[in-house]
Amino acid sequence: MSLEWISRIVSEYWLMFLRGAGVTLLISIVGTVIGSLIGLVVGVIRTVPPPEQKAKGILLKVGNGALASYVEFFRGTPMIVQAMVIFYGTALAFGIHMDRLFAAIFIVSINTGAYMAEIVRGGIISVDKGQFEAAHAIGMNHLQTMINVVLPQAIRNILPATGNEFVINIKDTSVLNVISVTELYFQTKSVAGNNFRYFEAFFVACIIYFALTFTVTRGLRYLERKMDGPETYTLNQMQVATPEDMLRLTQTKA
């Protein structure tokens, strides 16, 4: 490894690295947000209790089967294969030519949604069943119970796993170079191809990836601590009225 070449590559191609890192962050942030929303919806639906009506029960089973198939398929296949099938397959089979950046965000979103669906479902299941029963006892339906009682607790429980998905997405965007998305890996490959210094170019990319994931991890740790609140609490002292105070108050009102 030549420090001189690393310095030269950074000074000459810093703009390409910056653009690649920007596209990587854009895809991972938008994909994680959309994927989390997909996972939230899927996770809530998959925890709906069986209804008493037979027709609704059949409809729920069919919906759960379709959602389970979606989760298993996208969790059981590599993102690089999904990218090839979705981008090139839709163009060949249906004549749909997607924008590469849109396709990248779409692929990351639906892939993340499959993982987040199971994370959300696990977070919901982790909430004590007694809270479900108490909410139903005071007249709440399933949706009201989720919004007001369960999800606030489940979201805190799944925050570390959600942050982990975000970090994974930052790294996994590198596979999208197979559909020529100009993210960080694609730009690094272009830089290395210009001067044939592959080790130095990818060493710079490695540092950038680490800086991105380390910053995100620390930011999420800080958010977790904020959501946990302080370790110690100061209780407000309540002043208790003495008999003399009550007598004085009565005389004042009189």
FIGUFI-577664 format. One record per residue (C-alpha): x, y, z; residue in three letters. Coordinates in nm, 3 decimals. Layout:
         u         v         w   code
         X         Y         Z    ala
...
END
This chain:
         u         v         w   code
     0.000     0.000     0.000    met
     0.133     0.339    -0.099    ser
     0.033     0.639     0.113    leu
     0.133     0.859    -0.178    glu
    -0.117     0.684    -0.405    trp
    -0.391     0.703    -0.142    ile
    -0.333     1.077    -0.107    ser
    -0.331     1.116    -0.485    arg
    -0.651     0.917    -0.531    ile
    -0.831     1.116    -0.261    val
    -0.715     1.451    -0.401    ser
    -0.805     1.366    -0.762    glu
    -1.124     1.164    -0.716    tyr
    -1.273     1.297    -0.392    trp
    -1.577     1.425    -0.577    leu
    -1.655     1.077    -0.714    met
    -1.622     0.926    -0.367    phe
    -1.846     1.201    -0.227    leu
    -2.112     1.143    -0.491    arg
    -2.100     0.769    -0.435    gly
    -2.133     0.810    -0.058    ala
    -2.426     1.049    -0.111    gly
    -2.611     0.801    -0.332    val
    -2.538     0.523    -0.085    thr
    -2.681     0.727     0.202    leu
    -2.985     0.831    -0.003    leu
    -3.072     0.474    -0.098    ile
    -3.011     0.333     0.251    ser
    -3.203     0.608     0.435    ile
    -3.507     0.614     0.205    val
    -3.505     0.235     0.170    gly
    -3.487     0.184     0.546    thr
    -3.769     0.432     0.616    val
    -4.002     0.286     0.352    ile
    -3.904    -0.069     0.446    gly
    -3.975     0.002     0.812    ser
    -4.323     0.131     0.723    leu
    -4.387    -0.179     0.512    ile
    -4.264    -0.402     0.793    gly
    -4.480    -0.216     1.045    leu
    -4.795    -0.269     0.840    val
    -4.715    -0.633     0.764    val
    -4.618    -0.704     1.125    gly
    -4.939    -0.553     1.263    val
    -5.157    -0.742     1.013    ile
    -4.986    -1.072     1.092    arg
    -5.068    -1.028     1.462    thr
    -5.439    -0.963     1.411    val
    -5.634    -1.221     1.618    pro
    -5.869    -1.453     1.424    pro
    -6.213    -1.291     1.389    pro
    -6.531    -1.468     1.487    glu
    -6.689    -1.434     1.141    gln
    -6.592    -1.724     0.916    lys
    -6.566    -1.513     0.599    ala
    -6.332    -1.262     0.765    lys
    -6.129    -1.548     0.910    gly
    -6.076    -1.699     0.565    ile
    -5.981    -1.359     0.422    leu
    -5.733    -1.306     0.705    leu
    -5.575    -1.647     0.648    lys
    -5.534    -1.576     0.276    val
    -5.381    -1.236     0.351    gly
    -5.146    -1.381     0.611    asn
    -5.043    -1.651     0.366    gly
    -4.959    -1.394     0.100    ala
    -4.766    -1.179     0.346    leu
    -4.580    -1.482     0.482    ala
    -4.482    -1.577     0.126    ser
    -4.352    -1.225     0.064    tyr
    -4.146    -1.233     0.385    val
    -4.001    -1.579     0.321    glu
    -3.916    -1.506    -0.044    phe
    -3.728    -1.182     0.016    phe
    -3.556    -1.313     0.328    arg
    -3.457    -1.632     0.150    gly
    -3.299    -1.482    -0.164    thr
    -2.992    -1.255    -0.196    pro
    -3.050    -0.886    -0.270    met
    -2.814    -0.906    -0.568    ile
    -3.040    -1.168    -0.729    val
    -3.351    -0.966    -0.645    gln
    -3.193    -0.663    -0.813    ala
    -3.124    -0.857    -1.132    met
    -3.473    -1.009    -1.143    val
    -3.659    -0.687    -1.065    ile
    -3.458    -0.448    -1.284    phe
    -3.377    -0.662    -1.586    tyr
    -3.661    -0.914    -1.548    gly
    -3.938    -0.655    -1.549    thr
    -3.785    -0.491    -1.857    ala
    -3.768    -0.818    -2.050    leu
    -4.095    -0.973    -1.931    ala
    -4.323    -0.669    -1.907    phe
    -4.140    -0.393    -2.095    gly
    -4.111    -0.183    -1.778    ile
    -3.790     0.020    -1.782    his
    -3.731     0.164    -1.438    met
    -3.499     0.445    -1.345    asp
    -3.191     0.291    -1.183    arg
    -3.209     0.502    -0.868    leu
    -3.581     0.433    -0.831    phe
    -3.519     0.062    -0.882    ala
    -3.244     0.067    -0.619    ala
    -3.469     0.233    -0.359    ile
    -3.754    -0.005    -0.449    phe
    -3.533    -0.312    -0.411    ile
    -3.386    -0.201    -0.077    val
    -3.733    -0.104     0.052    ser
    -3.907    -0.433    -0.019    ile
    -3.606    -0.632     0.102    asn
    -3.592    -0.431     0.425    thr
    -3.970    -0.460     0.462    gly
    -3.946    -0.840     0.472    ala
    -3.690    -0.834     0.753    tyr
    -3.865    -0.554     0.941    met
    -4.195    -0.743     0.928    ala
    -4.047    -1.020     1.141    glu
    -3.871    -0.771     1.368    ile
    -4.198    -0.582     1.426    val
    -4.390    -0.905     1.480    arg
    -4.133    -1.013     1.738    gly
    -4.155    -0.675     1.909    gly
    -4.534    -0.698     1.930    ile
    -4.522    -1.053     2.064    ile
    -4.270    -0.943     2.330    ser
    -4.532    -0.713     2.487    val
    -4.711    -0.886     2.775    asp
    -5.041    -1.043     2.672    lys
    -5.207    -0.899     2.979    gly
    -5.184    -0.555     2.822    gln
    -5.377    -0.678     2.518    phe
    -5.646    -0.822     2.744    glu
    -5.664    -0.505     2.956    ala
    -5.701    -0.288     2.645    ala
    -5.975    -0.512     2.505    his
    -6.147    -0.512     2.844    ala
    -6.193    -0.134     2.831    ile
    -6.338    -0.153     2.480    gly
    -6.037    -0.101     2.252    met
    -6.027    -0.287     1.921    asn
    -5.707    -0.437     1.778    his
    -5.603    -0.121     1.592    leu
    -5.660     0.104     1.895    gln
    -5.469    -0.138     2.115    thr
    -5.176    -0.135     1.874    met
    -5.160     0.244     1.840    ile
    -5.214     0.337     2.204    asn
    -5.066     0.049     2.402    val
    -4.851    -0.197     2.210    val
    -4.661    -0.010     1.938    leu
    -4.508     0.257     2.167    pro
    -4.346    -0.026     2.363    gln
    -4.267    -0.242     2.061    ala
    -4.096     0.040     1.871    ile
    -3.859     0.099     2.161    arg
    -3.786    -0.273     2.178    asn
    -3.710    -0.302     1.806    ile
    -3.504     0.017     1.776    leu
    -3.165    -0.163     1.802    pro
    -3.269    -0.415     1.535    ala
    -3.397    -0.133     1.313    thr
    -3.066     0.047     1.347    gly
    -2.888    -0.275     1.257    asn
    -3.098    -0.297     0.938    glu
    -2.995     0.058     0.851    phe
    -2.627    -0.028     0.892    val
    -2.673    -0.344     0.682    ile
    -2.843    -0.141     0.408    asn
    -2.550     0.102     0.393    ile
    -2.319    -0.191     0.321    lys
    -2.558    -0.391     0.103    asp
    -2.612    -0.105    -0.141    thr
    -2.279    -0.216    -0.288    ser
    -2.455    -0.508    -0.462    val
    -2.664    -0.260    -0.662    leu
    -2.365    -0.194    -0.885    asn
    -2.489    -0.493    -1.087    val
    -2.767    -0.269    -1.223    ile
    -2.518     0.021    -1.265    ser
    -2.636     0.233    -0.973    val
    -2.362     0.489    -0.912    thr
    -2.326     0.427    -0.539    glu
    -1.998     0.418    -0.349    leu
    -1.880     0.075    -0.466    tyr
    -1.955     0.157    -0.831    phe
    -1.766     0.487    -0.808    gln
    -1.473     0.318    -0.635    thr
    -1.456     0.056    -0.907    lys
    -1.448     0.334    -1.166    ser
    -1.167     0.512    -0.980    val
    -0.965     0.190    -0.952    ala
    -1.017     0.122    -1.322    gly
    -0.875     0.462    -1.413    asn
    -0.534     0.405    -1.250    asn
    -0.530     0.028    -1.177    phe
    -0.463     0.096    -0.806    arg
    -0.736    -0.130    -0.673    tyr
    -0.600    -0.174    -0.324    phe
    -0.561     0.197    -0.253    glu
    -0.897     0.289    -0.406    ala
    -1.091     0.029    -0.215    phe
    -0.899     0.110     0.103    phe
    -1.040     0.463     0.076    val
    -1.388     0.317     0.016    ala
    -1.345     0.094     0.321    cys
    -1.269     0.398     0.539    ile
    -1.574     0.581     0.402    ile
    -1.804     0.283     0.465    tyr
    -1.671     0.253     0.819    phe
    -1.719     0.625     0.883    ala
    -2.080     0.605     0.763    leu
    -2.172     0.297     0.965    thr
    -1.986     0.414     1.278    phe
    -2.163     0.753     1.270    thr
    -2.503     0.591     1.223    val
    -2.439     0.341     1.503    thr
    -2.336     0.612     1.749    arg
    -2.633     0.826     1.652    gly
    -2.874     0.541     1.712    leu
    -2.712     0.459     2.049    arg
    -2.766     0.822     2.151    tyr
    -3.130     0.801     2.039    leu
    -3.179     0.483     2.243    glu
    -3.044     0.652     2.556    arg
    -3.273     0.948     2.500    lys
    -3.576     0.720     2.467    met
    -3.477     0.535     2.784    asp
    -3.476     0.861     2.981    gly
    -3.252     0.941     3.278    pro
    -3.133     0.664     3.507    glu
    -3.256     0.848     3.816    thr
    -3.574     1.046     3.865    tyr
    -3.651     1.326     4.110    thr
    -4.002     1.308     4.248    leu
    -4.179     1.635     4.303    asn
    -4.254     1.687     4.669    gln
    -4.625     1.731     4.734    met
    -4.716     1.969     5.012    gln
    -4.964     1.815     5.255    val
    -5.214     2.056     5.408    ala
    -5.217     2.063     5.789    thr
    -5.538     2.095     5.994    pro
    -5.448     2.461     6.061    glu
    -5.424     2.523     5.684    asp
    -5.764     2.362     5.626    met
    -5.919     2.574     5.905    leu
    -5.768     2.892     5.762    arg
    -5.895     2.801     5.411    leu
    -6.244     2.741     5.547    thr
    -6.246     3.074     5.730    gln
    -6.128     3.250     5.414    thr
    -6.410     3.103     5.205    lys
    -6.661     3.194     5.475    ala
END
